[in-house]
Amino acid sequence: MKSKKIAIIGGGAAGFFAALSVKEHHLDHQVILFEKTSKVLSKVKVSGGGRCNVTHDCSDIPTLCEAYPRGGKKLKSLFYQFSTTDTVAWFESRGIPLKTEKDGRMFPVSNDSQSIIDCLIGEMTRLKITLQLGQTIKQMEQEATGWKLNFKDQPSQRFDSVIIATGGSPKIKGFDWLKNLGHNIISPIPSLFTFNMPSEAIKELMGLVVENTRIKIKDSKINTQGPLLITHWGMSGPAILKASAFGARELSDRGYEFKIQVNWVNETNTELLFEQLQEFSTLHPQKGIGNQKAFTLPNRLWNFLLEKIDISTDKKWNEVGKKKFRQLATILTQDNYQVSGKTTFKEEFVTCGGIDLNEINLKTMQSKKAKNLYFAGEVIDVDAITGGYNFQAAWSGGYIAGKLGS
């Protein structure tokens, strides 16, 4: 195959992986990666609190697809070509061993995102890929045999193929320069965000983590489970972030005003809980209910819930009575809170929206609207829950786009 000139637009995870993949599959091609800012791999740097949540320990493709509210089963063809196990093998074969934490998230053994960045930049250098920073592309023009890129402050350049990996944008204006490509752009909105509860007293328990909760968005089908973190503005943690991802469009339509129901013990049978409370009372009749918990909840939360239903924490278990036990069983499983607004992680923001998935061949990542044009990463309408899944979509999409349909 004759040598070609390939442009990669976007210096994030997907862009880097696309550039490296082009060289891996077409060693003679000239590859130039353009990044409009002065930094590359910014999200990689801050991900996972600076440790970089590289991927997730999930090798079953159908299960993996369930982590993507936008994408879902459509991504099967993507992951069957390059999945989580391929990501692990790729980094470990380049001297970056990964480790798995109990929740399935995978990080570099170094616990430092810089090791991932150094690996990617090192591979770019080894493969002689050109990196150009501070390059803003104003317009792309399709020509008979390729693409012409018009830059803000530089002369235009021509390429045989272009891979767009510019990431998500919080506003649709960020996609303006792509409009002339003829693609439908799904309006972007935040996907991963925490719930603000300005009128709820539970904020006073900030810092508490409850490991096994179930969250339901009232008047919706959204139901998630996992750890929940109480913050000084409301609630966060995996269970909340997962609910925000699956409910992104619906919650946006509601103006981020809605109610949630928290099941603090992840047990749906309130009658069973009621019986357990009665049994516990029989076993510990003279113990103070505020000091002797019936369930493994943080002490402050247990007392907060007792006070919420007017059970004095000074009472003994045998002084409470069946009526209050039923109320306690109910609040443990159906505790309601008003959400008014959201807080988004600005450094790690994830959006749903972007290039319509129906207009991309997910076996090659090539546009169905224009030849020699490929997409990868968050610029397309794909996003996931937390846990390394968003990076996995970036690695997979970039790797396959870099094959250039071969």
Beta strands, then each sheet from edge to edge (+ up, - down):
strand 1: 5-9
strand 2: 30-35
strand 3: 55-56
strand 4: 98-100
strand 5: 105-108
strand 6: 130-133
strand 7: 137-142
strand 8: 147-151
strand 9: 157-159
strand 10: 161-164
strand 11: 185-190
strand 12: 193-196
strand 13: 209-217
strand 14: 223-230
strand 15: 234-236
strand 16: 257-263
strand 17: 335-340
strand 18: 342-344
strand 19: 351-355
strand 20: 360-361
strand 21: 366-367
strand 22: 373-375
sheet 1: 6+ 2+ 1+ 10+ 22+
sheet 2: 3+ 5- 4+
sheet 3: 7+ 8- 9+
sheet 4: 11+ 19-
sheet 5: 17+ 16- 13+ 14- 15+ 12- 18+
sheet 6: 20+ 21-
end
